[in-house]
Amino acid sequence: MKLAYFEANEEEVRWLKEAASLGGMEVKTSAEILSSDTVEGEWKDTELLSVFVESRVDKTVLDKMANLKMIATRSTGFDHIDIEECGRRRIVVANVPSYGENTVAEHAFALILSLSRKIFQAYDRTERLNFNREGLRGFDLQGKTFGVIGTGRIGQHSIRIGAAFGMKVIGFDAFPNEKMASELGFTYVKTLDELLEQSDVITLHLPYMPETHHIINKDNITKIKRGAILVNTARGGLIDTEALLMALGEGILSGAGLDVIEDEDDTFEDVAVLSKDFPKDKDIVNILRNHILIARDDVIITPHNAFNSIEAVRRIFDTTIGNMAGFVAGEPTNVVGEKKSN
């Protein structure tokens, strides 16, 4: 079978050559992001496709890959893939459901500690040989209320870390697991508003879907306990950027730690935004809002990097290879969505 592996780095190319379970496959790699522009030529006969989160596998891409049978995304989220269209074409889609629960939770706390102790402001100052501590006073996490929105695998690791810091942990989830809450020593609140009103530190660990789009929005962000900090290592679309800027500007939030932002791919591509070919349906206003966020001293933004540890990256690769090998063997694993009849 013909495998196309996009967004490949040198390490992954080496691992692919060493992967015994891919023996007999025709493997082609590209460091590029997959799009309708990069799918031309040699990629048209692809049968197996592996992508990361920046690639967009939409109808236009699928139209150009008529032989495609399976997509293995190297991520837990799969909102960058048109699942319904894949179902109509009987294309199997598999994800990596578990690779870095502790990894992402640890990154969330790196952001929390950086905000609570003003690490980046202190670092910037001392880099300029200024050792004045004025304005650098932080706050203790011990004794503070830690609100976790989404208590799945990553959320549970965040809960454990918060409890280890001596924080009072509360959680909100559409499907609360009271047995797990009892084991981990936290309590569920009945509504999201309750969590926002009570928490000193709020972290988001939710999948992105229509039901969670802008779960933090203009209507509820004003209910956040004044002076709280908000952290998002899940998906940018969970937070309404305009509402976030308003809450920061009015002092409702004292800080935000973001590993993900709305329209992040476009925000990171300034030259493309200025191009006459930049798609007209893109939200340029939101991209400008992101640049305002980046410039703020009370906001820390990392480039969708929470997953990126040595151990987690290897787990992602191994699971992806297993997903593809299983499909070829007629035993697909970690399938998302459903194949539909034509």
C-alpha positions as CSV (number, residue, x, y, z in Angstrom):
1,M,0.0,0.0,0.0
2,K,1.1,3.6,-0.6
3,L,1.5,5.7,2.6
4,A,1.8,9.5,2.6
5,Y,3.2,10.9,5.9
6,F,2.8,14.7,6.1
7,E,4.2,17.2,8.6
8,A,7.1,14.8,9.1
9,N,10.3,15.8,10.9
10,E,13.7,14.2,10.6
11,E,13.2,12.0,13.7
12,E,9.9,10.6,12.4
13,V,11.4,9.9,8.9
14,R,14.1,7.9,10.7
15,W,11.5,6.0,12.8
16,L,9.5,5.2,9.7
17,K,12.5,3.6,8.1
18,E,12.9,1.5,11.2
19,A,9.2,0.5,11.6
20,A,9.1,-3.2,10.9
21,S,5.3,-3.3,10.8
22,L,5.4,-1.1,7.7
23,G,7.4,-3.6,5.7
24,G,6.2,-3.8,2.1
25,M,4.6,-0.4,2.1
26,E,5.6,2.4,-0.3
27,V,6.3,5.2,2.2
28,K,6.6,8.8,1.1
29,T,7.1,11.7,3.6
30,S,6.8,15.4,3.4
31,A,7.5,18.2,5.9
32,E,4.7,20.2,4.4
33,I,1.3,20.7,5.8
34,L,-1.3,18.9,3.8
35,S,-3.7,21.1,1.9
36,S,-5.5,21.2,-1.5
37,D,-2.3,23.0,-2.8
38,T,0.2,20.4,-1.6
39,V,-1.8,17.2,-2.5
40,E,-1.0,17.4,-6.2
41,G,1.2,15.1,-8.2
42,E,2.8,12.2,-6.5
43,W,0.3,12.2,-3.6
44,K,-2.8,11.4,-5.7
45,D,-2.4,7.6,-5.4
46,T,-2.2,7.7,-1.6
47,E,-4.0,4.8,0.1
48,L,-2.9,5.5,3.7
49,L,-2.5,9.0,5.0
50,S,-1.0,10.3,8.2
51,V,-1.3,13.9,9.3
52,F,-0.9,16.1,12.3
53,V,-3.2,18.9,13.5
54,E,-2.1,21.7,11.1
55,S,-3.2,19.7,8.0
56,R,-6.8,20.2,6.9
57,V,-8.3,17.1,5.3
58,D,-11.4,18.5,3.8
59,K,-13.5,17.6,0.8
60,T,-11.1,19.3,-1.7
61,V,-8.2,17.2,-0.4
62,L,-10.3,14.0,-0.4
63,D,-11.4,14.8,-4.0
64,K,-7.8,14.7,-5.0
65,M,-7.0,11.4,-3.2
66,A,-9.5,9.1,-4.9
67,N,-7.7,5.9,-3.7
68,L,-7.6,6.9,0.0
69,K,-8.7,4.2,2.3
70,M,-7.5,5.2,5.7
71,I,-6.4,8.4,7.6
72,A,-4.2,8.1,10.8
73,T,-4.1,11.4,12.6
74,R,-1.2,11.8,15.0
75,S,-3.5,13.5,17.6
76,T,-6.4,12.9,19.9
77,G,-8.5,15.6,18.4
78,F,-9.8,15.1,14.8
79,D,-11.6,18.4,14.1
80,H,-9.1,19.0,11.3
81,I,-10.6,16.1,9.3
82,D,-14.0,16.1,7.6
83,I,-15.3,13.0,9.4
84,E,-18.7,13.0,7.8
85,E,-17.2,13.2,4.3
86,C,-14.8,10.4,5.2
87,G,-17.7,8.3,6.3
88,R,-19.5,8.8,3.1
89,R,-16.5,7.7,1.2
90,R,-15.9,4.7,3.5
91,I,-12.5,6.0,4.6
92,V,-11.5,4.8,8.0
93,V,-10.2,7.5,10.4
94,A,-8.1,6.6,13.5
95,N,-6.7,8.8,16.2
96,V,-4.3,8.6,19.1
97,P,-6.7,8.6,22.1
98,S,-4.0,8.3,24.7
99,Y,-0.5,9.5,24.5
100,G,0.2,12.3,26.9
101,E,-2.4,12.8,29.6
102,N,0.3,13.6,32.1
103,T,2.3,15.5,29.4
104,V,-0.5,18.0,28.7
105,A,-1.4,18.4,32.3
106,E,2.2,19.1,33.2
107,H,2.3,21.8,30.5
108,A,-0.9,23.3,31.9
109,F,0.7,23.6,35.3
110,A,3.9,25.1,33.7
111,L,1.6,27.9,32.4
112,I,-0.2,28.2,35.8
113,L,3.1,28.5,37.7
114,S,4.5,30.9,35.1
115,L,1.4,33.2,35.7
116,S,1.1,32.8,39.4
117,R,4.8,33.6,40.0
118,K,5.3,36.0,37.1
119,I,8.1,33.9,35.8
120,F,8.3,35.4,32.3
121,Q,8.2,39.0,33.6
122,A,11.0,38.1,36.1
123,Y,13.1,36.4,33.4
124,D,12.7,39.3,31.0
125,R,13.8,41.8,33.6
126,T,16.8,39.8,34.8
127,E,17.9,39.2,31.2
128,R,18.4,43.0,31.1
129,L,20.4,42.8,34.4
130,N,17.5,44.5,36.3
131,F,17.1,42.7,39.6
132,N,14.3,44.9,41.0
133,R,11.5,42.8,42.4
134,E,8.8,45.5,42.2
135,G,5.7,44.2,40.5
136,L,6.8,40.6,40.6
137,R,4.9,39.5,43.6
138,G,2.9,36.3,42.9
139,F,0.5,34.1,44.8
140,D,0.5,30.7,46.4
141,L,-1.4,27.8,44.8
142,Q,-1.9,26.1,48.2
143,G,-5.4,26.8,49.5
144,K,-6.7,28.2,46.2
145,T,-9.7,26.7,44.4
146,F,-8.7,24.9,41.2
147,G,-11.5,24.5,38.6
148,V,-11.1,21.7,36.0
149,I,-13.5,21.9,33.1
150,G,-13.4,18.4,31.5
151,T,-12.4,15.5,33.8
152,G,-11.2,13.0,31.3
153,R,-7.7,11.5,31.2
154,I,-5.9,14.8,31.0
155,G,-8.3,16.5,33.4
156,Q,-7.7,13.7,36.0
157,H,-3.9,14.3,35.8
158,S,-4.4,18.0,36.3
159,I,-6.6,17.2,39.3
160,R,-3.9,15.1,40.9
161,I,-1.3,17.8,40.4
162,G,-3.6,20.5,41.8
163,A,-4.3,18.3,44.9
164,A,-0.6,17.8,45.4
165,F,-0.2,21.6,45.5
166,G,-2.7,21.7,48.3
167,M,-5.5,23.2,46.2
168,K,-9.2,22.6,46.6
169,V,-10.2,21.0,43.4
170,I,-13.7,21.2,41.8
171,G,-14.7,19.8,38.4
172,F,-17.3,20.3,35.8
173,D,-18.1,17.6,33.2
174,A,-21.1,16.8,31.0
175,F,-20.7,13.2,32.3
176,P,-19.5,13.4,35.9
177,N,-17.8,10.3,37.3
178,E,-18.6,10.4,41.1
179,K,-16.6,7.2,41.8
180,M,-13.5,8.7,40.3
181,A,-14.1,12.0,42.1
182,S,-14.2,10.1,45.4
183,E,-11.0,8.3,44.6
184,L,-9.2,11.5,43.6
185,G,-10.7,13.7,46.4
186,F,-12.5,16.4,44.4
187,T,-16.1,17.5,44.0
188,Y,-18.2,18.1,41.0
189,V,-20.2,21.3,40.7
190,K,-23.6,21.1,38.9
191,T,-23.1,24.0,36.5
192,L,-20.3,25.7,34.7
193,D,-21.2,29.0,36.2
194,E,-20.6,27.6,39.7
195,L,-17.1,26.6,38.7
196,L,-16.4,30.0,37.1
197,E,-17.7,31.8,40.2
198,Q,-15.6,29.8,42.7
199,S,-12.3,29.1,41.0
200,D,-9.1,31.0,41.4
201,V,-7.4,29.0,38.7
202,I,-9.4,27.5,35.8
203,T,-8.1,25.0,33.2
204,L,-9.8,23.6,30.1
205,H,-9.5,19.9,29.1
206,L,-12.3,19.4,26.6
207,P,-12.5,18.2,23.0
208,Y,-13.6,20.7,20.5
209,M,-17.0,20.1,18.9
210,P,-20.1,22.2,18.2
211,E,-21.3,21.7,21.8
212,T,-18.1,23.1,23.3
213,H,-17.5,25.9,20.8
214,H,-16.9,29.1,22.9
215,I,-17.8,27.3,26.1
216,I,-16.1,30.4,27.6
217,N,-18.0,33.3,26.1
218,K,-19.3,36.9,26.6
219,D,-22.2,35.7,28.6
220,N,-20.3,33.7,31.2
221,I,-16.8,35.1,31.3
222,T,-18.1,38.0,33.5
223,K,-19.1,35.4,36.1
224,I,-15.5,34.3,36.7
225,K,-14.1,35.1,40.1
226,R,-12.4,38.4,39.9
227,G,-8.6,38.0,39.6
228,A,-8.7,34.4,38.5
229,I,-6.3,33.0,35.8
230,L,-7.5,30.9,32.9
231,V,-5.5,28.2,31.1
232,N,-6.3,26.4,27.9
233,T,-4.2,23.5,26.5
234,A,-7.1,21.9,24.6
235,R,-8.4,23.7,21.6
236,G,-8.5,27.4,20.8
237,G,-12.2,27.5,19.8
238,L,-13.2,26.7,23.4
239,I,-12.7,30.4,24.3
240,D,-14.2,33.4,22.6
241,T,-11.2,35.6,21.9
242,E,-13.1,38.8,22.0
243,A,-14.6,37.8,25.4
244,L,-11.1,36.9,26.7
245,L,-9.7,40.3,25.8
246,M,-12.6,42.0,27.5
247,A,-12.1,40.0,30.7
248,L,-8.4,40.7,30.7
249,G,-8.9,44.4,30.0
250,E,-11.5,44.8,32.8
251,G,-9.5,42.9,35.3
252,I,-11.9,40.0,35.6
253,L,-9.0,37.8,34.7
254,S,-5.5,38.6,36.1
255,G,-3.9,36.4,33.5
256,A,-4.3,33.7,30.8
257,G,-2.0,30.8,29.8
258,L,-2.8,29.6,26.3
259,D,-1.2,26.7,24.4
260,V,-3.9,27.1,21.8
261,I,-5.8,30.1,20.3
262,E,-8.5,30.6,17.8
263,D,-7.3,30.7,14.2
264,E,-3.8,29.8,15.4
265,D,-2.6,28.5,12.1
266,D,-3.4,31.8,10.3
267,T,-2.1,33.9,13.2
268,F,1.3,32.2,12.9
269,E,1.5,32.9,9.1
270,D,1.7,36.7,8.9
271,V,2.9,36.7,5.3
272,A,-0.1,34.6,4.2
273,V,-2.5,36.9,5.9
274,L,-1.1,39.9,3.9
275,S,-1.3,38.0,0.6
276,K,-4.0,38.8,-1.9
277,D,-4.7,35.0,-2.1
278,F,-5.6,34.8,1.6
279,P,-9.1,33.2,1.9
280,K,-11.9,35.8,2.3
281,D,-13.7,33.6,4.8
282,K,-10.9,33.8,7.3
283,D,-11.5,36.0,10.4
284,I,-8.9,38.6,10.1
285,V,-10.3,40.5,13.1
286,N,-9.7,37.5,15.3
287,I,-6.2,37.2,14.0
288,L,-5.6,40.8,15.0
289,R,-7.1,40.0,18.4
290,N,-4.6,37.2,18.8
291,H,-1.7,39.6,18.1
292,I,-3.1,41.8,20.9
293,L,-3.2,38.8,23.2
294,I,0.4,37.9,22.3
295,A,1.6,41.4,23.2
296,R,0.0,41.5,26.6
297,D,2.2,41.0,29.7
298,D,-0.6,39.1,31.5
299,V,-0.9,36.5,28.8
300,I,1.5,33.6,28.1
301,I,1.1,31.9,24.7
302,T,3.0,28.7,23.7
303,P,2.7,27.3,20.1
304,H,0.4,24.3,20.6
305,N,3.4,22.6,22.3
306,A,1.7,20.9,25.3
307,F,2.0,17.5,23.7
308,N,5.7,17.9,22.8
309,S,7.7,15.8,25.2
310,I,10.2,13.1,24.2
311,E,8.1,10.4,25.7
312,A,4.7,11.6,24.3
313,V,6.0,12.1,20.8
314,R,7.2,8.6,20.7
315,R,3.9,7.3,22.1
316,I,2.1,9.2,19.4
317,F,4.2,7.7,16.6
318,D,4.0,4.1,17.9
319,T,0.2,4.3,18.2
320,T,-0.1,5.8,14.8
321,I,2.0,3.0,13.3
322,G,-0.1,0.5,15.2
323,N,-3.3,2.0,13.8
324,M,-2.1,1.8,10.2
325,A,-0.7,-1.7,10.6
326,G,-4.0,-2.8,12.2
327,F,-6.0,-1.4,9.3
328,V,-3.8,-3.2,6.7
329,A,-4.2,-6.4,8.7
330,G,-8.0,-6.0,8.6
331,E,-8.2,-5.2,12.4
332,P,-8.5,-1.4,12.6
333,T,-7.9,0.2,16.0
334,N,-8.8,3.6,17.5
335,V,-11.4,4.3,14.8
336,V,-13.4,7.5,15.1
337,G,-16.7,8.2,13.4
338,E,-18.4,5.5,11.3
339,K,-18.1,4.4,7.7
340,K,-21.4,4.9,5.8
341,S,-22.8,3.1,2.8
342,N,-22.7,5.0,-0.5
